[in-house]
Amino acid sequence: MCLNSTPRSERLHITILGRRNAGKSSLINAITGQDIALVSPIKGTTTDPVYKAMELLPLGPVVLIDTAGLDDEGELGELRKKKTMDVLNKTDIAILVVDGKVGIGEFEEHLMNLLRGYKFPVIGAVNKVDQSLINSEIITQYSQKWGIPLIEVSSITGKGIEALKKAIVEVAHTEEQRDVIVRDLISPGDFVVLVVPIDKSAPKGRLILPQQQVIRDILDGRGMAVVTQEDRLKATIDGLAVKPRLVITDSQVFHKVAADTPPDIPLTSFSILFARYKGDLKELVRGAHAVAQLKDGDRVLIAEACTHHRQDDDIARVKIPRWLKQKTGRDLNLNFVSGVDFPDNLKDYSLVIHCGGCMLTRREMLYRIRQVTSAGVPIVNYGVFIAYVNGILERVLQPFETELRR
């Protein structure tokens, strides 16, 4: 990954959806000014969601998602529709494409009602306006009825494309996006010490994504980031002319870092910072205390949002199971998922232990948390869990005492 590129998980996700052959792929090509989506007059050309990262000025980095038509048919059609519905859980803005040659009917009414339940902004685009059978009066009527902008566009002539881009920018500013990871905990000029272990799982030549993002956020807060390894932490702190405002560590070396960080210096981890940046820290802390309630035979789901090569001492497959056994002494039934996979049978579990979610959007991570808690199951993330089993959870939550009391 280029260090100057914005990760997909940090980009605004804009999903294009509607009927088959409504011109969704053509519209993406018109918005981007590139032939990035396969276009064909044959219905059902787009079968799986297609992601395109781009810069949409003046908004900035976004991801446009082309989807299969939600009127698809047959057994395969149902699978395609399910994939489209899954995409909505990571969507920040939806563009409902209406086929101007077909008009607005029960399908569009049903789809609009469905989209309202997701609580994200929706923009309507009446496509093929150069061939449209829908007059402006009907478009105005439905725009008022649905309470959304309904813009006449043509992917062929380019009519309305700039107006559509402007509407995207306008509604994007209404979306609540948490853009602070750590800088609200520091003041300009503060030193922040980052403890970054370098082991065989660390990619050569670069830091992992959460570490990069935390460093950037410290710089945005006009703080000063000092990066060290766990065996050099004490020397690093002693070598600073002033006491650091905060120590942030990789959670896998919590035990040593906690021992070497003076009690009067606040301590937390990258994973805990991401628990509040991407998710719900208060809910994840509640999930940590559920570890003590586990019984023999209970099922525990360990979930990672990314896929990577398994190491000999892999955190999900080796370390967390070992820590669970040491902390609970129970004979547990552990299940593992990674990447986009997330099970439907969540009620079968007694606990979900999830990664920090750095590869997920905030909306997608919050959706996963809601899925789990709605099933009546507690959920905790890696960093909060590791602090709990190391007996230092209370200490590493001190920087967030005020917000946890709310």
HUBEL-V538972 format. One record per residue. RES is the residue in one letter. SS is DSSP state (A for helix, B for strand, O for the rest). PSI is psi in whole degrees, -180 to 180 (NA if undefined). D_CENTER is the distance of its C-alpha to the mean C-alpha in Angstrom with 2 decimals. Layout:
BEGIN
res=RES ss=SS psi=PSI d_center=D_CENTER
res=RES ss=SS psi=PSI d_center=D_CENTER
END
This chain:
BEGIN
res=M ss=O psi=131 d_center=17.77
res=C ss=O psi=135 d_center=19.67
res=L ss=O psi=-20 d_center=19.21
res=N ss=O psi=-6 d_center=19.52
res=S ss=O psi=147 d_center=16.72
res=T ss=O psi=127 d_center=13.33
res=P ss=O psi=149 d_center=10.56
res=R ss=A psi=-38 d_center=8.83
res=S ss=A psi=-17 d_center=5.28
res=E ss=A psi=1 d_center=7.40
res=R ss=O psi=150 d_center=9.23
res=L ss=B psi=128 d_center=10.00
res=H ss=B psi=120 d_center=9.80
res=I ss=B psi=116 d_center=13.37
res=T ss=B psi=132 d_center=14.66
res=I ss=B psi=124 d_center=18.42
res=L ss=B psi=165 d_center=20.17
res=G ss=B psi=-160 d_center=23.71
res=R ss=O psi=164 d_center=26.78
res=R ss=O psi=141 d_center=27.72
res=N ss=O psi=22 d_center=29.58
res=A ss=O psi=-10 d_center=28.60
res=G ss=O psi=27 d_center=27.83
res=K ss=A psi=-47 d_center=24.02
res=S ss=A psi=-40 d_center=24.17
res=S ss=A psi=-37 d_center=27.04
res=L ss=A psi=-41 d_center=25.17
res=I ss=A psi=-43 d_center=22.30
res=N ss=A psi=-39 d_center=25.13
res=A ss=A psi=-40 d_center=26.79
res=I ss=A psi=-42 d_center=23.82
res=T ss=A psi=-19 d_center=23.17
res=G ss=O psi=21 d_center=26.90
res=Q ss=O psi=153 d_center=26.39
res=D ss=O psi=75 d_center=27.19
res=I ss=O psi=-18 d_center=23.82
res=A ss=O psi=137 d_center=23.81
res=L ss=O psi=126 d_center=26.68
res=V ss=O psi=134 d_center=29.01
res=S ss=O psi=148 d_center=31.79
res=P ss=O psi=-9 d_center=33.98
res=I ss=O psi=129 d_center=33.48
res=K ss=O psi=143 d_center=31.26
res=G ss=O psi=22 d_center=28.18
res=T ss=O psi=-43 d_center=27.82
res=T ss=O psi=120 d_center=24.01
res=T ss=O psi=-39 d_center=23.23
res=D ss=O psi=154 d_center=19.64
res=P ss=O psi=136 d_center=16.65
res=V ss=B psi=126 d_center=17.14
res=Y ss=B psi=133 d_center=14.57
res=K ss=B psi=111 d_center=16.19
res=A ss=B psi=133 d_center=14.85
res=M ss=B psi=173 d_center=17.40
res=E ss=B psi=123 d_center=18.64
res=L ss=B psi=97 d_center=19.58
res=L ss=O psi=144 d_center=22.09
res=P ss=O psi=13 d_center=22.40
res=L ss=O psi=-44 d_center=18.72
res=G ss=B psi=-154 d_center=17.46
res=P ss=B psi=129 d_center=14.79
res=V ss=B psi=169 d_center=13.18
res=V ss=B psi=122 d_center=12.38
res=L ss=B psi=133 d_center=15.01
res=I ss=B psi=115 d_center=14.77
res=D ss=B psi=140 d_center=18.24
res=T ss=O psi=162 d_center=18.81
res=A ss=O psi=151 d_center=21.84
res=G ss=O psi=136 d_center=24.18
res=L ss=O psi=5 d_center=23.72
res=D ss=O psi=17 d_center=27.51
res=D ss=O psi=158 d_center=27.61
res=E ss=O psi=164 d_center=30.28
res=G ss=A psi=-179 d_center=31.36
res=E ss=A psi=-45 d_center=29.72
res=L ss=A psi=-37 d_center=27.64
res=G ss=A psi=-38 d_center=26.79
res=E ss=A psi=-39 d_center=25.35
res=L ss=A psi=-40 d_center=23.08
res=R ss=A psi=-42 d_center=21.94
res=K ss=A psi=-38 d_center=21.36
res=K ss=A psi=-41 d_center=19.27
res=K ss=A psi=-38 d_center=16.94
res=T ss=A psi=-43 d_center=16.79
res=M ss=A psi=-36 d_center=16.11
res=D ss=A psi=-37 d_center=13.19
res=V ss=A psi=-31 d_center=11.65
res=L ss=A psi=-22 d_center=12.14
res=N ss=A psi=-10 d_center=9.54
res=K ss=A psi=11 d_center=6.81
res=T ss=O psi=137 d_center=9.63
res=D ss=O psi=-35 d_center=10.42
res=I ss=B psi=136 d_center=14.05
res=A ss=B psi=140 d_center=16.28
res=I ss=B psi=112 d_center=19.58
res=L ss=B psi=112 d_center=22.15
res=V ss=B psi=123 d_center=24.76
res=V ss=B psi=131 d_center=28.27
res=D ss=B psi=109 d_center=30.94
res=G ss=O psi=-22 d_center=33.79
res=K ss=O psi=-16 d_center=36.30
res=V ss=O psi=-40 d_center=35.38
res=G ss=O psi=-174 d_center=34.76
res=I ss=O psi=124 d_center=32.86
res=G ss=O psi=-158 d_center=33.53
res=E ss=A psi=-35 d_center=32.44
res=F ss=A psi=-49 d_center=29.51
res=E ss=A psi=-38 d_center=27.96
res=E ss=A psi=-46 d_center=28.86
res=H ss=A psi=-43 d_center=27.16
res=L ss=A psi=-40 d_center=23.97
res=M ss=A psi=-41 d_center=23.92
res=N ss=A psi=-39 d_center=24.44
res=L ss=A psi=-44 d_center=21.57
res=L ss=A psi=-32 d_center=19.15
res=R ss=A psi=-33 d_center=20.40
res=G ss=O psi=-15 d_center=19.00
res=Y ss=O psi=-11 d_center=15.35
res=K ss=O psi=27 d_center=16.10
res=F ss=O psi=160 d_center=14.69
res=P ss=B psi=143 d_center=17.31
res=V ss=B psi=137 d_center=19.33
res=I ss=B psi=136 d_center=21.78
res=G ss=B psi=139 d_center=24.64
res=A ss=B psi=112 d_center=26.21
res=V ss=B psi=103 d_center=29.69
res=N ss=B psi=167 d_center=30.05
res=K ss=O psi=38 d_center=33.38
res=V ss=A psi=-22 d_center=35.05
res=D ss=A psi=-17 d_center=37.82
res=Q ss=A psi=12 d_center=38.71
res=S ss=O psi=145 d_center=37.48
res=L ss=O psi=0 d_center=39.54
res=I ss=O psi=126 d_center=37.68
res=N ss=O psi=166 d_center=39.48
res=S ss=A psi=-30 d_center=38.06
res=E ss=A psi=-42 d_center=39.38
res=I ss=A psi=-41 d_center=37.32
res=I ss=A psi=-45 d_center=34.16
res=T ss=A psi=-40 d_center=34.85
res=Q ss=A psi=-47 d_center=35.58
res=Y ss=A psi=-32 d_center=32.25
res=S ss=A psi=-43 d_center=30.32
res=Q ss=A psi=-40 d_center=32.03
res=K ss=A psi=-44 d_center=31.69
res=W ss=A psi=-19 d_center=27.92
res=G ss=O psi=33 d_center=27.34
res=I ss=O psi=156 d_center=25.37
res=P ss=O psi=135 d_center=26.54
res=L ss=B psi=104 d_center=28.13
res=I ss=B psi=133 d_center=28.93
res=E ss=B psi=125 d_center=31.55
res=V ss=O psi=160 d_center=30.54
res=S ss=O psi=118 d_center=32.07
res=S ss=O psi=-19 d_center=30.25
res=I ss=O psi=-51 d_center=33.78
res=T ss=O psi=-18 d_center=35.39
res=G ss=O psi=0 d_center=32.36
res=K ss=O psi=133 d_center=33.41
res=G ss=O psi=-6 d_center=30.80
res=I ss=A psi=-43 d_center=28.03
res=E ss=A psi=-37 d_center=28.18
res=A ss=A psi=-38 d_center=28.25
res=L ss=A psi=-45 d_center=25.10
res=K ss=A psi=-42 d_center=23.33
res=K ss=A psi=-40 d_center=24.72
res=A ss=A psi=-39 d_center=23.45
res=I ss=A psi=-46 d_center=19.85
res=V ss=A psi=-42 d_center=20.25
res=E ss=A psi=-46 d_center=21.89
res=V ss=A psi=-26 d_center=19.41
res=A ss=A psi=-33 d_center=16.45
res=H ss=O psi=-13 d_center=18.27
res=T ss=O psi=-13 d_center=18.27
res=E ss=O psi=130 d_center=14.49
res=E ss=O psi=112 d_center=13.71
res=Q ss=O psi=124 d_center=11.15
res=R ss=O psi=116 d_center=11.31
res=D ss=O psi=11 d_center=12.40
res=V ss=O psi=126 d_center=14.39
res=I ss=O psi=-50 d_center=13.75
res=V ss=O psi=-17 d_center=17.42
res=R ss=A psi=-15 d_center=19.82
res=D ss=A psi=-6 d_center=20.59
res=L ss=A psi=-5 d_center=22.18
res=I ss=O psi=170 d_center=24.53
res=S ss=O psi=158 d_center=27.24
res=P ss=O psi=134 d_center=28.37
res=G ss=O psi=-11 d_center=30.42
res=D ss=O psi=145 d_center=28.94
res=F ss=B psi=137 d_center=28.62
res=V ss=B psi=124 d_center=25.51
res=V ss=B psi=124 d_center=26.10
res=L ss=B psi=124 d_center=23.33
res=V ss=B psi=113 d_center=24.33
res=V ss=O psi=99 d_center=23.05
res=P ss=O psi=140 d_center=24.78
res=I ss=O psi=103 d_center=25.83
res=D ss=O psi=-172 d_center=26.38
res=K ss=O psi=-16 d_center=26.51
res=S ss=O psi=-11 d_center=22.80
res=A ss=O psi=128 d_center=22.01
res=P ss=O psi=136 d_center=21.82
res=K ss=O psi=140 d_center=25.01
res=G ss=O psi=-5 d_center=25.11
res=R ss=O psi=164 d_center=21.76
res=L ss=O psi=158 d_center=19.53
res=I ss=O psi=163 d_center=16.22
res=L ss=A psi=-50 d_center=13.06
res=P ss=A psi=-37 d_center=12.63
res=Q ss=A psi=-43 d_center=16.38
res=Q ss=A psi=-46 d_center=16.42
res=Q ss=A psi=-37 d_center=13.97
res=V ss=A psi=-44 d_center=16.00
res=I ss=A psi=-46 d_center=19.20
res=R ss=A psi=-40 d_center=18.29
res=D ss=A psi=-36 d_center=17.45
res=I ss=A psi=-44 d_center=20.78
res=L ss=A psi=-39 d_center=22.57
res=D ss=A psi=-28 d_center=21.22
res=G ss=O psi=8 d_center=22.70
res=R ss=O psi=28 d_center=25.92
res=G ss=O psi=179 d_center=25.85
res=M ss=B psi=119 d_center=27.10
res=A ss=B psi=129 d_center=25.12
res=V ss=B psi=120 d_center=27.35
res=V ss=B psi=131 d_center=26.00
res=T ss=B psi=174 d_center=28.02
res=Q ss=O psi=165 d_center=28.17
res=E ss=A psi=-31 d_center=28.84
res=D ss=A psi=-4 d_center=32.55
res=R ss=A psi=7 d_center=33.01
res=L ss=A psi=-49 d_center=31.32
res=K ss=A psi=-44 d_center=34.62
res=A ss=A psi=-36 d_center=36.35
res=T ss=A psi=-47 d_center=33.56
res=I ss=A psi=-43 d_center=33.74
res=D ss=A psi=-28 d_center=37.54
res=G ss=A psi=-11 d_center=37.61
res=L ss=O psi=142 d_center=35.81
res=A ss=O psi=-26 d_center=38.23
res=V ss=O psi=158 d_center=36.16
res=K ss=O psi=133 d_center=34.08
res=P ss=O psi=147 d_center=30.33
res=R ss=O psi=-27 d_center=28.31
res=L ss=B psi=146 d_center=25.63
res=V ss=B psi=130 d_center=25.04
res=I ss=B psi=126 d_center=21.58
res=T ss=B psi=157 d_center=21.73
res=D ss=O psi=131 d_center=20.06
res=S ss=A psi=-20 d_center=20.23
res=Q ss=A psi=-15 d_center=22.33
res=V ss=A psi=27 d_center=25.22
res=F ss=A psi=-48 d_center=25.02
res=H ss=A psi=-50 d_center=28.60
res=K ss=A psi=-43 d_center=30.30
res=V ss=A psi=-40 d_center=28.35
res=A ss=A psi=-37 d_center=29.05
res=A ss=A psi=-34 d_center=32.69
res=D ss=A psi=-5 d_center=32.99
res=T ss=O psi=119 d_center=31.29
res=P ss=O psi=145 d_center=33.94
res=P ss=O psi=-26 d_center=33.36
res=D ss=O psi=4 d_center=33.52
res=I ss=O psi=119 d_center=30.49
res=P ss=O psi=143 d_center=27.10
res=L ss=B psi=137 d_center=24.89
res=T ss=B psi=-171 d_center=21.22
res=S ss=B psi=163 d_center=18.71
res=F ss=A psi=-43 d_center=15.67
res=S ss=A psi=-37 d_center=13.91
res=I ss=A psi=-39 d_center=15.16
res=L ss=A psi=-40 d_center=14.08
res=F ss=A psi=-22 d_center=10.42
res=A ss=A psi=-35 d_center=11.21
res=R ss=A psi=-28 d_center=11.99
res=Y ss=A psi=-42 d_center=9.73
res=K ss=A psi=-19 d_center=6.41
res=G ss=O psi=-138 d_center=8.59
res=D ss=O psi=96 d_center=12.29
res=L ss=A psi=-42 d_center=14.67
res=K ss=A psi=-42 d_center=17.71
res=E ss=A psi=-38 d_center=16.70
res=L ss=A psi=-32 d_center=15.82
res=V ss=A psi=-41 d_center=19.19
res=R ss=A psi=-39 d_center=20.92
res=G ss=A psi=-33 d_center=19.62
res=A ss=A psi=-40 d_center=21.22
res=H ss=A psi=-14 d_center=24.58
res=A ss=A psi=-15 d_center=24.47
res=V ss=A psi=-39 d_center=25.16
res=A ss=A psi=-17 d_center=28.75
res=Q ss=A psi=-3 d_center=29.21
res=L ss=O psi=145 d_center=28.60
res=K ss=O psi=163 d_center=31.71
res=D ss=O psi=134 d_center=33.17
res=G ss=O psi=-10 d_center=31.74
res=D ss=O psi=145 d_center=28.47
res=R ss=B psi=132 d_center=25.50
res=V ss=B psi=129 d_center=22.44
res=L ss=B psi=127 d_center=19.23
res=I ss=B psi=116 d_center=17.56
res=A ss=B psi=133 d_center=14.13
res=E ss=B psi=137 d_center=12.37
res=A ss=O psi=-13 d_center=9.24
res=C ss=O psi=169 d_center=11.36
res=T ss=O psi=139 d_center=15.06
res=H ss=O psi=167 d_center=17.72
res=H ss=O psi=130 d_center=21.45
res=R ss=O psi=133 d_center=22.64
res=Q ss=O psi=166 d_center=24.71
res=D ss=O psi=-36 d_center=27.83
res=D ss=O psi=47 d_center=26.27
res=D ss=O psi=138 d_center=22.71
res=I ss=A psi=-43 d_center=20.66
res=A ss=A psi=-43 d_center=19.40
res=R ss=A psi=-22 d_center=22.66
res=V ss=A psi=-56 d_center=25.21
res=K ss=A psi=-49 d_center=24.44
res=I ss=A psi=-45 d_center=22.59
res=P ss=A psi=-38 d_center=25.24
res=R ss=A psi=-45 d_center=27.92
res=W ss=A psi=-38 d_center=26.72
res=L ss=A psi=-45 d_center=26.46
res=K ss=A psi=-44 d_center=30.01
res=Q ss=A psi=-39 d_center=31.33
res=K ss=A psi=-41 d_center=29.93
res=T ss=A psi=-29 d_center=30.79
res=G ss=O psi=14 d_center=33.61
res=R ss=O psi=155 d_center=32.52
res=D ss=O psi=98 d_center=32.59
res=L ss=O psi=154 d_center=29.12
res=N ss=B psi=106 d_center=27.82
res=L ss=B psi=134 d_center=24.60
res=N ss=B psi=150 d_center=22.28
res=F ss=B psi=139 d_center=19.55
res=V ss=B psi=155 d_center=16.68
res=S ss=B psi=163 d_center=14.42
res=G ss=O psi=-140 d_center=12.18
res=V ss=O psi=-10 d_center=11.36
res=D ss=O psi=133 d_center=14.19
res=F ss=O psi=123 d_center=13.99
res=P ss=O psi=156 d_center=17.45
res=D ss=O psi=-23 d_center=18.98
res=N ss=O psi=49 d_center=21.65
res=L ss=A psi=-27 d_center=19.76
res=K ss=A psi=-16 d_center=22.98
res=D ss=A psi=-9 d_center=24.69
res=Y ss=O psi=154 d_center=22.91
res=S ss=O psi=-17 d_center=23.98
res=L ss=B psi=143 d_center=20.90
res=V ss=B psi=128 d_center=17.38
res=I ss=B psi=114 d_center=16.44
res=H ss=B psi=151 d_center=12.80
res=C ss=O psi=179 d_center=11.66
res=G ss=O psi=-16 d_center=9.90
res=G ss=O psi=27 d_center=6.45
res=C ss=O psi=-21 d_center=6.87
res=M ss=O psi=0 d_center=6.19
res=L ss=O psi=154 d_center=2.78
res=T ss=O psi=161 d_center=1.48
res=R ss=A psi=-42 d_center=3.78
res=R ss=A psi=-40 d_center=5.58
res=E ss=A psi=-40 d_center=4.67
res=M ss=A psi=-42 d_center=5.10
res=L ss=A psi=-35 d_center=7.88
res=Y ss=A psi=-43 d_center=9.16
res=R ss=A psi=-42 d_center=9.71
res=I ss=A psi=-44 d_center=11.43
res=R ss=A psi=-40 d_center=13.44
res=Q ss=A psi=-46 d_center=14.44
res=V ss=A psi=-51 d_center=15.84
res=T ss=A psi=-32 d_center=17.54
res=S ss=A psi=-26 d_center=18.95
res=A ss=O psi=2 d_center=20.59
res=G ss=O psi=24 d_center=22.21
res=V ss=O psi=135 d_center=20.63
res=P ss=B psi=151 d_center=19.54
res=I ss=B psi=141 d_center=16.33
res=V ss=B psi=153 d_center=16.04
res=N ss=B psi=169 d_center=13.94
res=Y ss=A psi=-51 d_center=15.85
res=G ss=A psi=-45 d_center=16.83
res=V ss=A psi=-41 d_center=18.08
res=F ss=A psi=-46 d_center=19.81
res=I ss=A psi=-38 d_center=21.50
res=A ss=A psi=-39 d_center=22.73
res=Y ss=A psi=-49 d_center=24.14
res=V ss=A psi=-20 d_center=26.00
res=N ss=O psi=-2 d_center=27.35
res=G ss=O psi=21 d_center=28.70
res=I ss=O psi=19 d_center=27.11
res=L ss=A psi=-45 d_center=24.33
res=E ss=A psi=-40 d_center=26.38
res=R ss=A psi=-46 d_center=26.93
res=V ss=A psi=-8 d_center=23.39
res=L ss=O psi=-5 d_center=22.36
res=Q ss=A psi=-39 d_center=25.24
res=P ss=A psi=-15 d_center=23.31
res=F ss=A psi=18 d_center=21.38
res=E ss=A psi=-45 d_center=24.50
res=T ss=A psi=-48 d_center=24.77
res=E ss=A psi=-28 d_center=21.35
res=L ss=A psi=-23 d_center=21.61
res=R ss=A psi=-14 d_center=24.99
res=R ss=O psi=NA d_center=23.81
END
